[in-house]
Amino acid sequence: MSNIGIMQGRLSPPRGDLIQWYPEDTWESEFYLAKEIGLVCIEWVFQKSSANENLISYDSGINKILEVSKKSGVNVLSITADYYMEDNLISENGQINKNTLAHLEWLIIQSKKLGVKYIMTPFVDASSLKNSKQQEGLLIFLKTMIPILEKHQIELHMETDLHPKIWSNILSQTKHPLIRACYDIGDRASLGFEIDEEFELMSEFIGSIHIKDRPLNSTTVSLGHGNADFPKIFDFVKKLNFNNPFILQSARNDQLPEKEWAKQNKKFIENFI
């Protein structure tokens, strides 16, 4: 079985024009569909708009997830915490939002009960770090997080839209095994950064990889139809000490059922790994 997982919601019918959301009505069936396809895990999604309905918010809900995970043989190893795109961890002036930081620690505690290995916090789009004060704030935030992560033995992965020189510089100053980068192939391709430079500077920090494709300065498209150079990227990935699952987060296809589309995307990636 290939070491490939999928983002939660990608195995459920679309909801309006949303690309990603927490599928409270179909979350359970996704585990069994993932099993049929041969996927090893589902990356759980946690958003502010559905936080009260999200099973990870409650111990009884966590027990339900664990039960379905055991029955299906499909794990939850990671969480994408889109919550912090709505409630930003770092304000425009670079200050850490203490209430949001406390919320993140609560989510870490809940995630640990589920057996999650890492939480991914996005610093893109609505939570993008646009100025030097915010980038300095990220470094302070990460140093603040170290004792929390050590206490609970869970990793924090981040996706950013920062230039690799800036991003690697921040991570170099933190230099902690529980703090990693999430490399989103499509998002980085859309930003136009040079792959050689990215991996030269970032390779030691990459802890998770999202599988996506995007044209330059544009939105998500089918794998192989954007600017992502998959052969070159996976040549670099093979040189990394990378052992986490690759997480499918590709664009939807209106012409195919979710299960068949996920199968095709899995096969696409297997050609490279």
C-alpha positions as CSV (number, residue, x, y, z in Angstrom):
1,M,0.0,0.0,0.0
2,S,1.3,3.5,-1.0
3,N,1.9,6.0,1.8
4,I,-0.8,8.3,0.6
5,G,-3.7,9.9,2.5
6,I,-6.4,12.4,1.7
7,M,-7.8,15.7,3.1
8,Q,-11.1,15.3,4.9
9,G,-14.1,16.3,2.7
10,R,-12.5,15.2,-0.6
11,L,-14.4,11.9,-0.5
12,S,-17.8,13.7,0.1
13,P,-20.1,15.4,-2.4
14,P,-19.3,19.1,-2.9
15,R,-21.1,21.7,-0.7
16,G,-21.8,24.8,-2.8
17,D,-18.6,26.4,-4.0
18,L,-16.6,25.3,-0.9
19,I,-13.3,23.5,-1.7
20,Q,-12.7,22.3,1.8
21,W,-14.9,21.9,4.9
22,Y,-15.7,19.5,7.7
23,P,-18.3,17.0,6.4
24,E,-20.3,16.4,9.6
25,D,-22.9,14.2,7.7
26,T,-20.5,12.0,5.7
27,W,-17.2,11.9,7.8
28,E,-17.7,8.3,8.7
29,S,-18.2,7.0,5.1
30,E,-15.0,8.7,4.1
31,F,-13.0,6.3,6.2
32,Y,-14.4,3.2,4.4
33,L,-14.1,4.8,1.0
34,A,-10.4,5.6,1.8
35,K,-9.9,2.0,2.8
36,E,-11.4,0.8,-0.6
37,I,-9.1,3.1,-2.5
38,G,-6.0,2.0,-0.5
39,L,-5.4,5.3,1.3
40,V,-3.7,5.1,4.7
41,C,-5.1,8.1,6.5
42,I,-7.5,11.1,6.5
43,E,-6.2,14.6,7.4
44,W,-8.9,15.9,9.7
45,V,-10.2,19.5,9.1
46,F,-11.0,21.9,11.9
47,Q,-12.7,25.2,11.1
48,K,-14.2,27.9,13.2
49,S,-17.6,27.9,11.4
50,S,-18.2,24.2,12.3
51,A,-16.1,23.9,15.5
52,N,-19.2,23.2,17.6
53,E,-20.2,20.3,15.3
54,N,-16.7,18.9,14.9
55,L,-16.3,15.6,16.7
56,I,-12.8,16.5,17.8
57,S,-14.3,19.2,20.1
58,Y,-15.7,16.5,22.4
59,D,-14.2,13.4,24.1
60,S,-17.3,11.4,23.1
61,G,-16.7,12.5,19.5
62,I,-13.0,11.5,19.6
63,N,-14.1,8.1,20.8
64,K,-16.4,7.8,17.8
65,I,-13.5,8.7,15.4
66,L,-11.2,6.2,17.1
67,E,-13.9,3.5,16.7
68,V,-14.4,4.1,13.0
69,S,-10.6,4.4,12.5
70,K,-10.1,1.1,14.1
71,K,-12.9,-0.6,12.1
72,S,-11.7,0.8,8.8
73,G,-8.0,0.6,9.4
74,V,-7.6,4.2,8.2
75,N,-5.9,6.6,10.7
76,V,-6.1,10.2,11.6
77,L,-2.5,11.3,11.9
78,S,-2.9,15.0,11.3
79,I,-5.2,17.9,11.5
80,T,-5.4,21.0,9.2
81,A,-6.5,23.8,11.5
82,D,-8.1,26.2,9.2
83,Y,-9.7,27.7,12.3
84,Y,-6.7,30.0,12.6
85,M,-7.3,31.5,9.2
86,E,-10.4,33.0,10.7
87,D,-9.0,33.6,14.2
88,N,-5.4,34.6,13.4
89,L,-2.6,33.6,15.8
90,I,-0.6,36.6,14.8
91,S,-2.1,40.1,14.5
92,E,-1.3,42.7,11.8
93,N,1.1,44.4,14.2
94,G,2.9,41.1,14.9
95,Q,1.4,40.5,18.3
96,I,0.5,37.0,19.4
97,N,-3.2,36.7,20.1
98,K,-3.2,35.1,23.5
99,N,-6.8,33.8,23.4
100,T,-6.1,32.1,20.1
101,L,-2.9,30.7,21.4
102,A,-4.8,29.2,24.3
103,H,-7.3,27.8,21.9
104,L,-4.5,26.1,19.9
105,E,-3.2,24.5,23.1
106,W,-6.7,23.2,23.7
107,L,-6.8,21.7,20.2
108,I,-3.4,20.1,20.7
109,I,-4.8,18.4,23.9
110,Q,-7.8,17.2,22.0
111,S,-5.7,16.0,19.1
112,K,-3.4,14.1,21.4
113,K,-6.4,12.1,22.6
114,L,-7.0,11.1,19.0
115,G,-3.4,10.0,18.5
116,V,-2.6,12.7,16.0
117,K,1.1,13.2,15.2
118,Y,0.9,16.8,14.0
119,I,-1.3,19.8,13.6
120,M,-0.9,22.0,10.5
121,T,-1.6,25.8,11.0
122,P,-1.9,27.8,7.8
123,F,-0.3,31.2,7.5
124,V,-1.7,31.9,4.0
125,D,-4.6,33.9,2.5
126,A,-6.5,35.4,5.4
127,S,-3.7,34.5,7.9
128,S,-0.8,35.5,5.6
129,L,2.2,37.2,7.2
130,K,2.4,40.3,5.1
131,N,5.0,42.4,6.9
132,S,8.2,42.1,8.8
133,K,6.5,42.6,12.2
134,Q,4.2,39.6,11.5
135,Q,7.2,37.6,10.4
136,E,9.0,38.5,13.7
137,G,5.8,37.6,15.5
138,L,6.0,34.1,13.9
139,L,9.4,33.5,15.4
140,I,8.2,34.6,18.8
141,F,5.1,32.4,18.4
142,L,7.1,29.4,17.5
143,K,9.5,29.9,20.5
144,T,6.4,30.2,22.7
145,M,5.0,27.0,21.3
146,I,8.1,24.8,22.0
147,P,7.3,24.0,25.7
148,I,3.6,23.3,24.8
149,L,4.6,21.0,22.0
150,E,7.2,19.3,24.2
151,K,4.7,18.8,27.0
152,H,2.2,17.1,24.7
153,Q,4.7,15.5,22.3
154,I,2.9,16.7,19.2
155,E,4.4,18.4,16.1
156,L,3.3,21.8,14.7
157,H,3.6,22.1,11.0
158,M,3.1,25.4,9.1
159,E,2.2,26.3,5.6
160,T,3.2,29.9,4.6
161,D,3.4,31.9,1.5
162,L,6.8,33.4,2.6
163,H,9.8,33.4,0.3
164,P,11.9,30.3,1.1
165,K,14.8,32.6,2.4
166,I,12.5,34.2,5.0
167,W,10.8,31.0,5.9
168,S,14.0,28.9,6.3
169,N,15.6,31.7,8.3
170,I,12.7,31.7,10.8
171,L,12.8,27.9,11.1
172,S,16.6,28.0,11.4
173,Q,16.3,30.3,14.4
174,T,13.8,27.9,16.0
175,K,15.5,24.7,15.0
176,H,13.3,22.2,16.9
177,P,12.2,18.7,15.8
178,L,8.6,19.4,16.8
179,I,8.4,22.5,14.5
180,R,8.2,21.6,10.8
181,A,7.1,23.1,7.5
182,C,4.1,21.8,5.5
183,Y,5.1,22.0,1.8
184,D,2.0,22.5,-0.3
185,I,3.1,21.6,-3.8
186,G,0.3,23.5,-5.6
187,D,0.4,26.6,-3.4
188,R,4.2,27.0,-3.8
189,A,3.9,26.5,-7.5
190,S,1.4,29.3,-7.8
191,L,3.8,31.6,-6.0
192,G,6.5,31.0,-8.6
193,F,9.4,30.1,-6.3
194,E,12.3,28.2,-7.8
195,I,12.1,24.5,-6.8
196,D,15.9,24.2,-6.5
197,E,16.1,27.1,-4.1
198,E,13.1,25.9,-2.1
199,F,14.5,22.5,-1.5
200,E,18.1,23.8,-0.9
201,L,16.8,26.0,1.9
202,M,13.8,24.1,3.2
203,S,14.6,20.4,2.8
204,E,15.7,19.9,6.5
205,F,12.5,21.4,7.8
206,I,9.8,19.7,5.6
207,G,7.6,17.5,7.7
208,S,4.4,17.2,5.6
209,I,3.5,17.5,2.0
210,H,0.1,18.4,0.5
211,I,-0.5,17.2,-3.1
212,K,-2.1,19.9,-5.2
213,D,-1.5,21.7,-8.4
214,R,-2.0,25.4,-9.4
215,P,-1.0,27.6,-12.3
216,L,1.1,30.7,-11.5
217,N,-1.0,33.2,-9.5
218,S,-4.2,31.1,-10.0
219,T,-6.4,28.6,-8.2
220,T,-6.3,24.9,-7.8
221,V,-6.6,22.7,-10.9
222,S,-6.3,18.9,-11.7
223,L,-2.9,17.3,-11.0
224,G,-0.6,17.8,-13.9
225,H,-2.5,20.8,-15.3
226,G,-0.8,23.6,-13.3
227,N,2.7,24.9,-12.7
228,A,3.8,22.1,-10.3
229,D,6.8,20.2,-11.6
230,F,6.0,16.9,-10.0
231,P,9.0,14.9,-11.4
232,K,11.5,17.4,-10.2
233,I,9.8,17.9,-6.8
234,F,9.7,14.1,-6.1
235,D,13.3,13.8,-7.2
236,F,14.1,16.1,-4.3
237,V,11.6,14.5,-1.9
238,K,13.3,11.1,-2.4
239,K,16.4,12.6,-1.0
240,L,14.6,13.7,2.2
241,N,14.2,11.7,5.3
242,F,10.5,11.9,4.7
243,N,8.2,9.2,6.2
244,N,4.8,10.9,6.7
245,P,1.9,10.2,4.3
246,F,1.5,12.4,1.2
247,I,-1.9,14.1,1.6
248,L,-4.1,14.5,-1.5
249,Q,-5.7,18.0,-1.6
250,S,-6.3,18.2,-5.3
251,A,-9.1,20.1,-7.1
252,R,-12.5,18.5,-7.6
253,N,-13.8,16.9,-10.8
254,D,-17.4,17.5,-11.6
255,Q,-17.4,14.6,-14.1
256,L,-16.4,11.8,-11.7
257,P,-17.6,10.5,-8.3
258,E,-15.3,11.5,-5.5
259,K,-14.1,7.9,-5.0
260,E,-13.0,7.5,-8.7
261,W,-11.4,10.9,-8.7
262,A,-9.4,10.1,-5.6
263,K,-8.3,6.8,-7.2
264,Q,-7.0,8.7,-10.3
265,N,-5.1,11.2,-8.1
266,K,-3.6,8.4,-6.1
267,K,-2.4,6.7,-9.2
268,F,-1.0,10.0,-10.5
269,I,1.2,10.4,-7.4
270,E,2.2,6.7,-7.3
271,N,4.0,7.3,-10.7
272,F,6.4,9.5,-8.8
273,I,6.8,7.8,-5.5
